[in-house]
Amino acid sequence: MPEARPRKMRRHTEGAAPRETLELEAVVREALPNALFRIELASGTRAALVAHVAGESSLLRLRPGDAVIVEMAAYDAGRGRIVRRR
């Protein structure tokens, strides 16, 4: 009987197209339930976006008026991800 070779483990991102994201400066306007925040871009081009926190739990202590860096995907301009505090 032939010896079984171990299968190569692949990540789910392997072979996928790179994500197109934009990093923009924003200001937190309102804290919403479930770690969501209503933010306003610093450029003032959009009235309000909804963003969730990515990564560190210290970002959960954001208050209205805090400056943050938001990562937005090109396919959904109404939502974003707060990457870090400014």
KAQUI-V710699 format. One record per pair of residues at least 12 apart in sequence whose ideal C-beta (glycine too) atoms are under 8 Angstrom apart, sorted by the first residue. I is the first residue (numbers start at 0). J is the second residue. D is the distance in Angstrom with one decimal. If there is no record, write none. Layout:
# KAQUI-V710699
I_J_D / I_J_D
This chain:
# KAQUI-V710699
18_72_6.8 / 19_72_7.1 / 19_73_4.6 / 20_70_4.9 / 20_71_6.5 / 20_72_5.7 / 20_73_7.4 / 21_70_7.1 / 21_71_4.9 / 21_73_7.0 / 22_68_5.8 / 22_69_7.2 / 22_70_5.4 / 22_82_6.9 / 23_40_5.6 / 23_41_7.2 / 23_42_7.3 / 23_68_7.4 / 23_69_5.3 / 23_71_6.4 / 23_79_7.9 / 24_40_7.3 / 24_41_4.1 / 24_42_7.9 / 24_66_6.6 / 24_67_7.6 / 24_68_6.2 / 24_69_7.6 / 24_85_6.4 / 25_38_4.4 / 25_39_6.3 / 25_40_5.0 / 25_41_5.9 / 25_48_7.4 / 25_50_7.5 / 25_66_7.5 / 25_67_5.5 / 25_68_7.5 / 25_69_4.6 / 25_79_7.6 / 26_38_6.5 / 26_39_5.3 / 26_41_6.4 / 26_64_6.7 / 26_65_7.2 / 26_66_5.7 / 26_67_7.4 / 27_61_5.2 / 27_62_6.9 / 27_63_5.5 / 27_64_6.6 / 27_65_4.7 / 27_67_6.2 / 28_47_6.4 / 28_63_5.9 / 29_63_6.1 / 30_61_6.8 / 30_62_7.4 / 30_63_6.7 / 31_49_7.1 / 34_51_6.0 / 34_52_5.0 / 34_59_5.9 / 35_49_5.8 / 35_50_7.1 / 35_51_5.5 / 36_49_7.3 / 36_50_5.3 / 36_51_7.6 / 36_52_7.5 / 36_61_6.2 / 36_81_6.6 / 37_49_6.0 / 37_50_8.0 / 38_50_5.1 / 38_67_6.9 / 38_69_6.2 / 38_79_7.0 / 38_81_7.5 / 40_69_7.6 / 41_66_7.6 / 45_76_7.5 / 48_69_7.4 / 48_71_7.6 / 48_76_7.9 / 48_77_6.1 / 48_78_6.6 / 48_79_5.4 / 49_77_6.8 / 49_78_5.5 / 49_79_7.5 / 50_67_8.0 / 50_69_5.5 / 50_78_6.8 / 50_79_4.0 / 50_80_6.1 / 50_81_5.0 / 51_78_7.8 / 51_79_8.0 / 51_80_6.0 / 51_81_7.0 / 52_80_7.7 / 52_81_5.2 / 53_70_7.4 / 53_80_4.4 / 53_81_6.3 / 53_82_5.9 / 54_82_7.1 / 54_83_7.9 / 55_83_7.9 / 57_84_7.9 / 58_81_5.9 / 58_83_7.3 / 58_84_6.3 / 61_81_7.3 / 61_84_7.2 / 65_84_6.3 / 65_85_7.7 / 66_84_7.3 / 66_85_3.7 / 67_81_5.0 / 67_82_7.7 / 67_83_7.0 / 67_84_5.6 / 67_85_5.7 / 68_81_7.4 / 68_82_5.0 / 68_83_5.1 / 68_84_7.8 / 68_85_6.0 / 69_81_5.7 / 69_82_6.9 / 70_82_5.0
